[in-house]
Amino acid sequence: MSDEDERPVPDLTEVQREFGGMNLSVPDHAFWETQPVGQLKPELNKAGEEGPIDDPIAVADVKQEPYKLPDAFEWSSCDLTNDTTKQEVFDLLAANYVEDDDEIFRFKYSPEFIKWATQPPGYHQDWHLGVRVKGTEKLVAFITGVPAKVMVKGKAIDLAEINFLCIHKKLRAKRLAPMLIREITRRVNLRGIWQAAYTAGVVLPRPISTGRYWHRSLNFKKLVEINFTTLHARSTMARSIKLFKLENKTRTPGLREMRDEDVPGVTVILNKYLRKFAVAPVFTEAEVRHHLSPRDGVVYSFVVEDEGKPGAVTDFVSFYSLPSTVIKNTMGHDTLRAAYSYYNVPGKTPLLDLMGDALILAKQRDFDVFNALDLMENEPEAILSALKFGIGDGNLQYYLYNWRLNEELPSSEIGLVLT
Ligand SMILES: CC(C)(COP(=O)(O)OP(=O)(O)OC[C@H]1O[C@@H](n2cnc3c(N)ncnc32)[C@H](O)[C@@H]1OP(=O)(O)O)[C@@H](O)C(=O)NCCC(=O)NCCS
């Protein structure tokens, strides 16, 4: 996708001079090595008990003025209830956000998805942080935080979930990302929040856990045509299509779309289930209503209603929609329609059956592929391989800001899904 916004992006040489330039004494992570996070170099780690790394300070002692940006740019709190602003964020991300290593695909979060993900109950507009060019107001960088409560090994932490870090391609490698991270940290701290959770495909100081993506073909032919997957040397197109064929109807009795009256029941079973994992959110009913009520084109949620007790919910399964632009447009396809496994709660129904039904529900809604991380009970053999998922080449590292964990966690201990 080309950048259709013709307004120029000024140079950032000023910042480059300040931070850049290779120097043998420059640390491997000039920014992250200064931050309260677990370090990759053991000698940089401040030893201590699991918990906050930095000593607590008062909100009054947080820097009150924004960090200074180079002269050509200014900070901008983005109002995502405003359709023009929402479109500007969509345009920035659609042209500049995450790509795979081969630059074949780029995430294309829809405007409705961006609004949903950034406006949960209690959200703060000043945590939707943009950088604009002074004068033209062109949006050239972005990062968001949203408030959440996450349990980490039995301790409840009010934190910020950080997402959508994106810098315009013309402003890359000029140390703007550390400025965005510092400024959003300051804005989060100003509200008395001292921790954050985030994920990234890259390894930074220091992951608390690493998950792996798995992919289940739903539309095999298209996935081959766009080079998402390849036809196995010893197979044929017809045989592969047959291999990935799904039943037309779901199997679990009582499975139906989630409704508003299910919110209390889903909140109870979800919170109870998530306590199994070392790192997982705690949801209020309002948050469940926001994050998990079905929204067409954004999030798809289903419950299993107890056949003996009408209205009682025993299981839950959900996925969200995150399409990608096919950058190298092949065979006339411009979009990869991907469903991502979200929160699932096996109660009376085995997870294998719930996930199997999720595949059918996603196929019915015309998704091309169903992606899942090997988190929680998504076991590589018993669940993922059994349902004909193939292992991907992408890892997703999980991070906590200002929270020390003395050992890395297996991905099966992660119960937090960041969209
Ligand atoms: C990620 C991105 C914002 C980084 O910007 P950049 O211009 O490449 O890098 P900058 O020169 O501004 O900053 C470099 C610093 O940011 C850090 N950084 C890079 N990617 C990061 C990420 N995803 N999360 C946190 N920090 C990151 C680097 O490690 C480096 O710090 P270090 O010296 O301590 O290691 C930019 O490449 C981008 O928009 N990429 C596409 C979208 C994307 O991948 N977003 C991240 C999703 S998790």
The ligand as an SDF file (V2000), in Angstrom:
LIG
                    3D

 48 50  0  0  0  0  0  0  0  0999 V2000
    8.8830   -0.6070   15.8540 C   0  0  0  0  0  0  0  0  0  0  0  0
    9.2610    0.7990   15.3550 C   0  0  0  0  0  0  0  0  0  0  0  0
    8.2880    1.7910   15.9450 C   0  0  0  0  0  0  0  0  0  0  0  0
   10.6640    1.0950   15.8450 C   0  0  0  0  0  0  0  0  0  0  0  0
   11.0740    2.3140   15.3080 O   0  0  0  0  0  0  0  0  0  0  0  0
   12.4910    2.5040   14.5900 P   0  0  0  0  0  0  0  0  0  0  0  0
   12.4640    3.7580   13.8470 O   0  0  0  0  0  0  0  0  0  0  0  0
   12.7600    1.2510   13.8300 O   0  0  0  0  0  0  0  0  0  0  0  0
   13.5440    2.5570   15.8020 O   0  0  0  0  0  0  0  0  0  0  0  0
   14.0820    3.8460   16.5990 P   0  0  0  0  0  0  0  0  0  0  0  0
   15.3780    4.2640   16.0380 O   0  0  0  0  0  0  0  0  0  0  0  0
   13.0410    4.8900   16.6790 O   0  0  0  0  0  0  0  0  0  0  0  0
   14.2780    3.2260   18.0500 O   0  0  0  0  0  0  0  0  0  0  0  0
   15.0850    2.1370   18.2680 C   0  0  0  0  0  0  0  0  0  0  0  0
   14.8240    1.6250   19.6540 C   0  0  0  0  0  0  0  0  0  0  0  0
   13.4650    1.1630   19.7410 O   0  0  0  0  0  0  0  0  0  0  0  0
   13.4810   -0.1860   20.1790 C   0  0  0  0  0  0  0  0  0  0  0  0
   12.3720   -0.9230   19.5740 N   0  0  0  0  0  0  0  0  0  0  0  0
   12.2740   -1.3810   18.3190 C   0  0  0  0  0  0  0  0  0  0  0  0
   11.1220   -2.0340   18.1570 N   0  0  0  0  0  0  0  0  0  0  0  0
   10.4950   -1.9960   19.3480 C   0  0  0  0  0  0  0  0  0  0  0  0
    9.2610   -2.5120   19.8090 C   0  0  0  0  0  0  0  0  0  0  0  0
    8.4410   -3.2040   19.0110 N   0  0  0  0  0  0  0  0  0  0  0  0
    8.9000   -2.2800   21.0940 N   0  0  0  0  0  0  0  0  0  0  0  0
    9.7190   -1.5840   21.9030 C   0  0  0  0  0  0  0  0  0  0  0  0
   10.9160   -1.0710   21.5270 N   0  0  0  0  0  0  0  0  0  0  0  0
   11.2810   -1.2800   20.2520 C   0  0  0  0  0  0  0  0  0  0  0  0
   14.8010   -0.7080   19.6890 C   0  0  0  0  0  0  0  0  0  0  0  0
   15.1680   -1.8910   20.3730 O   0  0  0  0  0  0  0  0  0  0  0  0
   15.7040    0.4620   19.9830 C   0  0  0  0  0  0  0  0  0  0  0  0
   16.0500    0.5610   21.3590 O   0  0  0  0  0  0  0  0  0  0  0  0
   17.4410   -0.0580   21.8940 P   0  0  0  0  0  0  0  0  0  0  0  0
   18.5510    0.7400   21.2880 O   0  0  0  0  0  0  0  0  0  0  0  0
   17.3820    0.0530   23.3850 O   0  0  0  0  0  0  0  0  0  0  0  0
   17.4740   -1.5020   21.4420 O   0  0  0  0  0  0  0  0  0  0  0  0
    9.2210    0.8850   13.8070 C   0  0  0  0  0  0  0  0  0  0  0  0
   10.1930    0.0350   13.2780 O   0  0  0  0  0  0  0  0  0  0  0  0
    7.8790    0.5200   13.2310 C   0  0  0  0  0  0  0  0  0  0  0  0
    6.9590    1.3280   13.1980 O   0  0  0  0  0  0  0  0  0  0  0  0
    7.7720   -0.7390   12.7260 N   0  0  0  0  0  0  0  0  0  0  0  0
    6.5390   -1.2480   12.1610 C   0  0  0  0  0  0  0  0  0  0  0  0
    5.5190   -1.4590   13.2500 C   0  0  0  0  0  0  0  0  0  0  0  0
    6.0130   -2.3370   14.3660 C   0  0  0  0  0  0  0  0  0  0  0  0
    6.7120   -3.3150   14.1860 O   0  0  0  0  0  0  0  0  0  0  0  0
    5.5930   -1.9740   15.5930 N   0  0  0  0  0  0  0  0  0  0  0  0
    5.9180   -2.7100   16.7870 C   0  0  0  0  0  0  0  0  0  0  0  0
    4.8570   -3.6490   17.0710 C   0  0  0  0  0  0  0  0  0  0  0  0
    5.2680   -4.5820   18.5130 S   0  0  0  0  0  0  0  0  0  0  0  0
  1  2  1  0
  2  3  1  0
  2  4  1  0
  2 36  1  0
  4  5  1  0
  5  6  1  0
  6  7  2  0
  6  8  1  0
  6  9  1  0
  9 10  1  0
 10 11  2  0
 10 12  1  0
 10 13  1  0
 13 14  1  0
 14 15  1  0
 15 16  1  0
 15 30  1  0
 16 17  1  0
 17 18  1  0
 17 28  1  0
 18 19  1  0
 18 27  1  0
 19 20  2  0
 20 21  1  0
 21 22  1  0
 21 27  2  0
 22 23  1  0
 22 24  2  0
 24 25  1  0
 25 26  2  0
 26 27  1  0
 28 29  1  0
 28 30  1  0
 30 31  1  0
 31 32  1  0
 32 33  2  0
 32 34  1  0
 32 35  1  0
 36 37  1  0
 36 38  1  0
 38 39  2  0
 38 40  1  0
 40 41  1  0
 41 42  1  0
 42 43  1  0
 43 44  2  0
 43 45  1  0
 45 46  1  0
 46 47  1  0
 47 48  1  0
M  END
$$$$
